[in-house]
Amino acid sequence: MYFYAQVKSKTPRDIVHRNFFIINEQHNSMDTLKKPHILVCNDDGIEGEGIHALAAAMKKIGRVSVVAPAEPHSAMSHAMTLGSPLRIKKFLKNGRFFGYTVSGTPVDCIKVALSHILTSKPDLIVSGINYGSNTATNTLYSGTVAAALEGAIQGITSLAFSLATYEHADFTYAGKFARKLSKKVLLEGLPQDTILSVNIPNVPESQIAGIMITEQGRSRWEENTIERNDMFGNPYYWLNGTLRLLDDSLHKDEFAVRHNYVAITPLSCDLTYNSSISTLEQWNLQK
């Protein structure tokens, strides 16, 4: 922005200079308004490394608003907070305003952002970058995916990004690809009620094998619940397990990611399994 600091006399030259600064200030404001407005959310919480990488990537292509859970809310799926009030707070990073926290789930964040924080609907919602893949069964559990699906429900183009690792995460390529895909989606759009869930291998760009358009896989968790006792001898439990791969095709998300492909899976808000409708109709169910 440009500001005219001091005018000692109103000569024609002074007036020209002043008008020049005013015009440039207005021009910059118009340029800012032309940029796409991007809402960034996640389920790892506003202090998660992935959301900072994603916000930085999005700032290179548009105006960014960050609204994220105050605390980690992984595996919350599409949960909403109904029995207790939500709190909104400003969040500072290195002394500078970064975004807003919401004392609720990722879906709460999208709802609160659209109803009470933003003055207009964003052009794009991006969720992530999640710490850990959201493929196969994890898609159903994911708060990252749910935030994007909530965006689609609200009629906003939405994407979910996940990095396929639980340790030693490097968000460098993931942020770069998120920016590239977001630019393409802003240009091309997506079908109604559809999001893209993007899972990115945690390897350097030179080791990325390519990009695959995939289906949700059939991999599932084999549970191994850990039992322990508290100081009073009462048992408590930690959920644990191993994700077992049940697919052998690069057109399935988890298999593709394990072979260093970026897996892009289109997901719909409509969970209907249409292939079963004709079978159920043949049952001739009566009241």
C-alpha positions, 0 to 999 in steps of 0.5 A: 500500500502507498501513503502520502506522508506530508503535503506542505503546499497544494501545488499542481505537482503535489496534487498529482503526487497525492492522486498517484498514491491514492490510485495505487492504493486503490489498485493494490486493493483491487488486485487483492480482491481479485485473488481467490480466497482460500480457507485452510483447516485441518484436524491436527490442530492449529499448531500442527506443522502441516497446516503451516506448510499448507497455508504458506503454499496457499498464500502464493496463489490467493488470500488465506484465512486459517480456521482450525481446531485449538487441539488435535482432533484426529479420527473425529470423522464428521463429528460436530459439537452439540452439547457444549459451547464453542470458543473462537480465539485468535492465534499468533505465530511468532507474534503475528496473527496466523488465524483463528482456533475453534474449541471443536472438531474440524467440521465445527471449524468449517461451520463456524468459519462460514457463519461467524468468521468470514464475511463471504464464502471462500473460493476454495477450502483446503484441509491438511496437510494431515500427518498420516495417510487418509486412504482406505478405511482411514478415509471414513475416520478422517477429520481432515477429509470430513472438513473438506466434505463439509465444505462440499456440503456448503457448496464450496470447492474443497480438497483434503491433503495428507502426507503418508507418514507418522514420523519424520514428515517432510512437507516440502513436496506436499506443499508444492503439489497442494499449491499446483493442484489447487490452482488447477482445481480453481481453474477447472472446478469439481463436480457438485458434492465432490472433493478430492482426497490427496495422499502424498508419499513422504519422499523427496520429489525426485522419488515421486513415481507419478500421479494416479487417479485412484479409488478408495482401497479396501485396506483395514486396521487390524486392532491391537488394543493395549491394556494397562492399569492405573494407580488404583488397579483399574484397567484402561485401554489404548487403541493401536493396530496395523493397517493391512493392505488388501489391494494389489492395484495402482488404481487403489489409493493405499497401494499407489501411495506405498509405491510412491505415487501421489493418489488423488481420490474423488469422494462424494458426500453421497454414500449410497451404494447404487449397485445394491438398490436393484438387489434390495428392490427384488426382496419385495419388502412389505410393511 
